[in-house]
Amino acid sequence: MPYGVRMKMIGNVDIPQKAFLAVLDTGVDTGHPDLLPNLLDGWNTYNNDDDTNDVFGHGTRVAGIIAAV
């Protein structure tokens, strides 16, 4: 576990078969083969347009972690 990261287990949580989750971050790699089948259209609030491509890579990593869980 990285220094400074604390986690608390909350027990078993029932997750619906289909759930939608929004990631508000630096965007997402819209061509990533593992994420592509599950991506929906989004909005870039920084540039006020529909280009949600990740310019820093952080949002893609966050989306990948969420998708893996």
Secondary structure, DSSP 8 states (H G I E B T S, - for coil): --TT------------SS------SS-B-TT-TTTGGG-----BTTTTBS--B-SSSHHHHHHHHHHH-
